[in-house]
Amino acid sequence: MRIKEQRKQLVKRRPTLLNAESARVITRPHIPGDKARTKGLIDRVSKLSDDDVHNLLEAVLQDFSGRHRNFRGALQRNFSRIAEQVPKRIFLSSEQQLLLGAYFTAEYSVESAALFNPSIVPHPDQTGVDKGSQRFVMSFRATGEGHVSSIEFRSGMVDENHDIYFDPISQYVATPEMHTDPVYHRLHFRRKLEEMGVRDQVTNRLLEGLDETFTCDELETRIQNLHSTKFRLKDKQHAIDTALWLARSNYEVIFRPDEQISERVIFPVSENESAGIEDARFVRFENDDKSIIYYATYTAYNGFDILPQILETTDFLKFKMHTITGEAAQNKGMALFPRKINGKFVMLSRQDGVNNYIMFSDSLRFWNEAELLQEPVHPLEFVQVGNCGSPVETSEGWLALFHGVGPMRKYSVWAQLLDLHDPSQVIGRLDEPILTPDELERDGYVPNVVYTCGSMIHGDTLIIPYGIADQRCRIATVSIMELLSRLKAD
């Protein structure tokens, strides 16, 4: 294949760089795994004099209260995590409880290592926005100590001249309240248990007596009953462990309304995502009744296995997390189309780590079949191709960005056009990338990478936030008309 001389760049790089800030910290539990250590610490604090407790607590509050909203509340919550280990013979004052909470708390810098792989969607609240302007929400993958990834947000405005402005970033970072007792759907739960190797007979007994929807408390009651059955101990334990792991992967988190969007961090809380929440691809989804909901597919990682997940929100305050099931939902990098097509949900996906696939389903959470959409054809993508977030709709078709990986593991961003009514048909693609790392973008945590998890149309322009070297972010813009004319010509 002859590689063409690169034409004039389609995209315009914006000058603003979005860098990681190590000063953005959350509080998180810091509890030793060994209960003997926990009890020893409780005993030592209980023997301190009232004056020592007061002075130590005052020093902690002076050092840390200005860095966190409701800092006392965080200390009290972390004390409650170990309260049952306090011997009944020990009475703890309110100050002793708070001081113990401080001993079992640590700060965590959520983006000390990197802030990258962004996606962008229109803000759900466009009240008071000038004509020709649009508010947006941008999500990021933030990475801190131990390479643990979480989801962060920023908000801002793009005006009629396509200039982009970010809202001031709060000095605080907040994690949400977690609710571990959402409603589960029996059909989805059964399918996922089967995929994860739980024997049919055990699954039947475990779910026996549960309604079509059930809660975590109701499931735990069934688990207790399963202990007394005559199934092999190995099969019972596998079913119990798998069911609990799956249940705890489906939960809700709620932020406080007074917490700015830049304060909100979705930090890993369940076992399946203990090593990170990776590469959320947000999309503004329009239902058949024209109502709007925001979805994001992401990868939960526990250090060994991945689990494809989807979250939903209408206001970026309350988020519901669900597991995606089905034989075709076994890999990373899923991206949902922003509406149904011919009555079906549609998703781009990875199946083999090399090619791009497309999936159709009647259910948002069950994906059983995938068909090949795109293979590497250009030398700069011979290693692999993969989607760069949800496609955006144009009059000419679905505009889908994708990444290609070439020699020296160099990433680039490309564009293709999918048929509006049958997106399994590629009707145009560029024969050169629209973004490759320039000399100022090559170096970083992972060199020679540009990558995006989602773009947004504003008027006649495509807004593309993108990660640089898996460390920092930038924004590029491109004329939709010029991009479409190139896609049709190539």
Buried (B, 14 or more C-beta within 10 A) or exposed (E): EEEEEEEEBBBEBBEEEBEBBEEBBBBBEEBEEEEEEBBEBBEEBBEBEEEEBBEBBEEBBEEBEEBBBBBBEBBBBBBEBBBEEBEEEEEBEEBBBBBBBBBBBBBBBBBBBBBBBBBBBBBBEEEEBEEEBBBBBBBBBBBBEEEBBBBBBBBBBBBEEBEBEBEEBBEBBBBBEEEBBBBBBEBBBBBBBEBBEBBEEBBEBBBEEBEEEBBBEBBBBBBEEBEEBEBEEEBBEBBBBBBBBBBBBBBBBEBEEEBBBBBBBBBBBBBBBBBBBBBBBBBBBBEEEEEEEBBBBBBBBBEEEBBBBBBBBEEBBBBBBBBBBBEBBBBBBBBBBBBBBEEEBBBBBBBEEBBBBBBBBEBBBBBBEBEEBBEBEBEBBBBBBBBBBBBBBBEBBBBBBBBBBBEEEBBBBBBBBBBBEEBBEBBBBBBBBBBBBEEEBBEBBBBBBBBBBBBBBBBEBBBBBBBBBBBBBBBBBBBBEEBBEBBEEB
